[in-house]
């Protein structure tokens, strides 16, 4: 049985569940006095009336005590030990059985028997305290106040625990949703990596003077729905701890597709510093003939420690694998890479090439990077060439290699490009198919 006080209607009008009962201390606290002696009852009423904001409910018959308890929903019970019809401890047992688990309802047993035996019997039965007759005003007042304060603390603790449980439950549900979302992403990434969800396209890297294709850059295209650019797809893989695995898988796809393509020149693949430093990267790149592989380092944030990258750089050189810095000019990190790693290839970002023919500031930056490449012994490749004016401006600045839509769009198969042929006077390469 549950106390009536714990089943108050909620503000919405619906019954409140046991987990959401009103646990705040009431504005007036109720004390139930159960004693078969009317004089004792009246005396206790007067004492409690002077004790503050206390409402007193009374019962003169032990047999009606439980009903009075249910009706009054007390915060404390003053219970006579010796009453006709039913012993006070029997009444207390019925009351305590109706109190919800975890709730503290103090019961003070009142008796004229001041013996130690009576006291121990009462306390062993579960009473919170013990008062002897005749009553002492101060003793009654202090014991009642102390126990009511203890009940208020119990209510506050239960409210706090309830709030914690709700917060823990919300966090548990949030984490479950996060984990479910993560499992979905992991499954999607694995399906793409180990299935047929990836196609490799190649964009030609062309000699701007001769029109000869010097190499190709391998670019991943994902067949997964909804369609997203590769950087977003790889970011999703990174978010679930599969970024390096995804990058290395794409390099394997690129190497396999390049072998089937039968293209001349070098093969450029993109790797982040984390993937490049992975021991498996050397094994994957080592499957390409010596002098053919070029790793384009993709990184748009500053690398704090270059020591590991420098070690990897040395291993790449000894294996005949060249290093390129991608997106040079797009941010501070690309310049740091050039200065610290002394790459074999510097790739000028599209932001430097766009409107190069009409923007003197861009031409100054390209000249500076050309001078830097002379110092480091690096080859320069201009990315994102889209107009003849841009191509001619690059040739005027001495840039030898370039790639972009003008010279050839990324495609699974390479065919001659009329635009590149017109620029150089010889066949170049372009997109196959519609």
Beta strands, then each sheet from edge to edge (+ up, - down):
strand 1: 29-34
strand 2: 54-59
strand 3: 76-80
strand 4: 106-111
strand 5: 129-132
strand 6: 198-207
strand 7: 213-222
strand 8: 266-271
strand 9: 293-297
strand 10: 322-328
strand 11: 345-348
strand 12: 379-382
strand 13: 401-402
strand 14: 414-415
strand 15: 430-431
sheet 1: 2+ 1+ 3+ 4+ 5+
sheet 2: 6+ 7- 8- 9- 10- 11- 12- 13- 6+
sheet 3: 14+ 15-
end
